[in-house]
């Protein structure tokens, strides 16, 4: 953890984490209707994994992105023998993306990002007001 951890670095890390959430959900939405010819080739949703970093010296806690991983959600097999990507059994594999859940994820991460921006603006304004008082 950085020696000079302050509110602005905490907010920056939180904003970065929210961007990772939004990007993963946007990628999932973009591939919601993806069809593949095999189970292995089917799109699997992205899931970001986070952890908490506590700076014991300052007592401030930040978030760290541990990675973005493919979900273990099984793709949905659909029998459609006329489809150009159908396998020898006439099956195609749809991605298991839940569009509603991904939209909720985007809205929630967007709101959290906005809250962090407002917190940073408030802190900045308080610092400016304090300096003007001197």
BELHUQUI-V172965 format. One record per backbone hydrogen bond with DSSP energy under -0.5 kcal/mol. CO is the residue of the C=O (numbers start at 1). NH is the residue of the N-H. If there is no record, write none. Layout:
BEGIN
<<CO & NH> <CO & NH>>
END
This chain:
BEGIN
<<2 & 5> <3 & 5> <6 & 10> <7 & 11> <8 & 12> <9 & 13> <10 & 14> <11 & 15> <12 & 16> <13 & 17> <14 & 18> <15 & 19> <16 & 20> <17 & 21> <18 & 22> <19 & 23> <20 & 24> <21 & 25> <22 & 26> <23 & 27> <24 & 28> <25 & 29> <26 & 30> <27 & 31> <29 & 32> <31 & 34> <34 & 95> <36 & 93> <38 & 42> <39 & 42> <43 & 96> <45 & 71> <47 & 69> <49 & 66> <49 & 67> <51 & 64> <52 & 54> <53 & 55> <53 & 62> <54 & 56> <55 & 59> <60 & 55> <62 & 53> <64 & 51> <64 & 66> <67 & 49> <69 & 47> <75 & 77> <76 & 94> <78 & 80> <78 & 92> <80 & 83> <83 & 86> <87 & 90> <90 & 80> <91 & 87> <92 & 78> <92 & 94> <93 & 36> <94 & 76> <97 & 99> <98 & 102> <99 & 103> <100 & 104> <101 & 105> <102 & 106> <103 & 107> <104 & 108> <105 & 109> <106 & 110> <107 & 111> <108 & 112> <109 & 113> <110 & 114> <111 & 115> <112 & 116> <113 & 117> <114 & 118> <115 & 119> <116 & 120> <117 & 121> <118 & 122> <119 & 123> <120 & 124> <121 & 125> <122 & 126> <123 & 127> <124 & 128> <125 & 129> <126 & 130> <127 & 131> <128 & 132> <129 & 133> <130 & 134> <131 & 134>>
END
